[in-house]
Amino acid sequence: MSRNSQERVLVTGAAKRIGRVIAIELARRGFDVAIHYNTSRAEAEQVSRECGGAPVFQADLSSVDEIRRLFRKVKEQFGPLHCLVNNAARFTRMDPLEITEADWDFLHNVNLKGTFFCCQEGARHMRQLGGGRIVNISSLGGIRPWAEHPHYCASKAGLIMLTKALAKALAPEITVNSVAPGVISFNDVDMRAQAMIDATPMRRPGRPEEIADAVYFFLTAPTFITGQILAVDGGLSHK
Ligand SMILES: NC(=O)c1ccc[n+]([C@@H]2O[C@H](COP(=O)([O-])OP(=O)(O)OC[C@H]3O[C@@H](n4cnc5c(N)ncnc54)[C@H](OP(=O)(O)O)[C@@H]3O)[C@@H](O)[C@H]2O)c1
């Protein structure tokens, strides 16, 4: 039995893609995993089966009321969380001169506001247990500017600062760190993504398993490691 077998972790946006692989890898390595989804119910149930029957919870994370309902249900039906992986996010590409207030809110309500209130609720669970770990999935776009994604870049840069500020605020009981993925491909590489892959020193896209490895690192690392941002980007942030 793994040393993590008693540790409960909620992964948000875990029905598909990176979140799905994080959930499966954490379950495989002995965590007790709960799956969050918003609209992808069938996919979430499939991930649940792949995680040995992990509980599944639905919530729209753009609503603080729904976030509070989610964490209440998780506590009642799964138990208070030792760990939280904030993976769910929205991503849109827009001409900055065309972005409306609704477009801005659509993205920030999930990526920044939603993630903050998930951290708040998760930290309340963890305080009850005497400690815990939060990992926020940010992005290379929060480190380097992308011209067609200023609102996304701002949300992820905000999430990086949120990670650092919460690491101070929640110490010493709770660590807060962030994994910043570069290009992670799912057979959906368009011309823009290909240009980024070509510019990546490692000359390939990342795999979701590599993001899961970094998440696992922060969930099991010494607690002296907090407020850190780990770019998993093949070196692209340094070009
Ligand atoms: N893919 C990449 O190359 C890349 C690069 C840099 C950073 N990232 C970051 O890595 C994370 C995962 O990326 P991804 O490409 O796997 O993400 P994704 O497929 O675009 O989104 C992940 C999940 O977020 C959930 N979500 C979106 N809006 C939501 C809402 N209002 N309430 C609750 N859940 C919501 C969706 O759940 P449902 O499907 O259930 O609605 C979706 O399945 C994100 O934080 C992303 O910003 C990804």
The ligand as an SDF file (V2000), in Angstrom:
LIG
                    3D

 48 52  0  0  0  0  0  0  0  0999 V2000
   -3.3260   22.0060  -22.8750 N   0  0  0  0  0  0  0  0  0  0  0  0
   -2.2460   22.7900  -22.7880 C   0  0  0  0  0  0  0  0  0  0  0  0
   -1.3670   22.7710  -23.6670 O   0  0  0  0  0  0  0  0  0  0  0  0
   -2.0730   23.7320  -21.6130 C   0  0  0  0  0  0  0  0  0  0  0  0
   -1.0180   24.6310  -21.6320 C   0  0  0  0  0  0  0  0  0  0  0  0
   -0.8430   25.4920  -20.5590 C   0  0  0  0  0  0  0  0  0  0  0  0
   -1.6950   25.4230  -19.4700 C   0  0  0  0  0  0  0  0  0  0  0  0
   -2.7190   24.5470  -19.4710 N   0  0  0  0  0  0  0  0  0  0  0  0
   -3.5880   24.5260  -18.2900 C   0  0  0  0  0  0  0  0  0  0  0  0
   -3.7210   23.1770  -17.8530 O   0  0  0  0  0  0  0  0  0  0  0  0
   -5.0450   22.9530  -17.3460 C   0  0  0  0  0  0  0  0  0  0  0  0
   -5.6940   21.8230  -18.1280 C   0  0  0  0  0  0  0  0  0  0  0  0
   -5.6050   22.1040  -19.5180 O   0  0  0  0  0  0  0  0  0  0  0  0
   -6.5030   21.3160  -20.5760 P   0  0  0  0  0  0  0  0  0  0  0  0
   -6.0690   21.7630  -21.9150 O   0  0  0  0  0  0  0  0  0  0  0  0
   -6.5180   19.8720  -20.2150 O   0  0  0  0  0  0  0  0  0  0  0  0
   -7.9150   22.0010  -20.1820 O   0  0  0  0  0  0  0  0  0  0  0  0
   -9.3260   21.9990  -20.8990 P   0  0  0  0  0  0  0  0  0  0  0  0
   -9.5570   20.6860  -21.5340 O   0  0  0  0  0  0  0  0  0  0  0  0
   -9.4380   23.2230  -21.7530 O   0  0  0  0  0  0  0  0  0  0  0  0
  -10.2560   22.2200  -19.6280 O   0  0  0  0  0  0  0  0  0  0  0  0
  -10.2210   21.3420  -18.5240 C   0  0  0  0  0  0  0  0  0  0  0  0
  -11.5650   21.2670  -17.8760 C   0  0  0  0  0  0  0  0  0  0  0  0
  -11.9240   22.5280  -17.2930 O   0  0  0  0  0  0  0  0  0  0  0  0
  -13.2880   22.4110  -16.9950 C   0  0  0  0  0  0  0  0  0  0  0  0
  -13.9720   23.7040  -16.9180 N   0  0  0  0  0  0  0  0  0  0  0  0
  -14.0220   24.6910  -17.8410 C   0  0  0  0  0  0  0  0  0  0  0  0
  -14.9030   25.6490  -17.4290 N   0  0  0  0  0  0  0  0  0  0  0  0
  -15.4030   25.2410  -16.2330 C   0  0  0  0  0  0  0  0  0  0  0  0
  -16.3600   25.7560  -15.3320 C   0  0  0  0  0  0  0  0  0  0  0  0
  -17.0250   26.8880  -15.5730 N   0  0  0  0  0  0  0  0  0  0  0  0
  -16.6180   25.0670  -14.2130 N   0  0  0  0  0  0  0  0  0  0  0  0
  -15.9910   23.9160  -13.9580 C   0  0  0  0  0  0  0  0  0  0  0  0
  -15.0970   23.3420  -14.7740 N   0  0  0  0  0  0  0  0  0  0  0  0
  -14.8110   23.9980  -15.9060 C   0  0  0  0  0  0  0  0  0  0  0  0
  -13.9090   21.5960  -18.1160 C   0  0  0  0  0  0  0  0  0  0  0  0
  -14.7930   20.6490  -17.5180 O   0  0  0  0  0  0  0  0  0  0  0  0
  -16.0430   19.9690  -18.3190 P   0  0  0  0  0  0  0  0  0  0  0  0
  -15.4360   19.3890  -19.5810 O   0  0  0  0  0  0  0  0  0  0  0  0
  -16.5460   18.9560  -17.3800 O   0  0  0  0  0  0  0  0  0  0  0  0
  -17.0270   21.0700  -18.6070 O   0  0  0  0  0  0  0  0  0  0  0  0
  -12.7060   20.9900  -18.8350 C   0  0  0  0  0  0  0  0  0  0  0  0
  -12.8330   19.6070  -19.0880 O   0  0  0  0  0  0  0  0  0  0  0  0
   -5.7610   24.2970  -17.4800 C   0  0  0  0  0  0  0  0  0  0  0  0
   -5.6480   25.0050  -16.2720 O   0  0  0  0  0  0  0  0  0  0  0  0
   -4.9980   24.9980  -18.5840 C   0  0  0  0  0  0  0  0  0  0  0  0
   -5.1160   26.4000  -18.5210 O   0  0  0  0  0  0  0  0  0  0  0  0
   -2.9350   23.7060  -20.5140 C   0  0  0  0  0  0  0  0  0  0  0  0
  1  2  1  0
  2  3  2  0
  2  4  1  0
  4  5  1  0
  4 48  2  0
  5  6  2  0
  6  7  1  0
  7  8  2  0
  8  9  1  0
  8 48  1  0
  9 10  1  0
  9 46  1  0
 10 11  1  0
 11 12  1  0
 11 44  1  0
 12 13  1  0
 13 14  1  0
 14 15  2  0
 14 16  1  0
 14 17  1  0
 17 18  1  0
 18 19  2  0
 18 20  1  0
 18 21  1  0
 21 22  1  0
 22 23  1  0
 23 24  1  0
 23 42  1  0
 24 25  1  0
 25 26  1  0
 25 36  1  0
 26 27  1  0
 26 35  1  0
 27 28  2  0
 28 29  1  0
 29 30  1  0
 29 35  2  0
 30 31  1  0
 30 32  2  0
 32 33  1  0
 33 34  2  0
 34 35  1  0
 36 37  1  0
 36 42  1  0
 37 38  1  0
 38 39  2  0
 38 40  1  0
 38 41  1  0
 42 43  1  0
 44 45  1  0
 44 46  1  0
 46 47  1  0
M  CHG  2   8   1  16  -1
M  END
$$$$
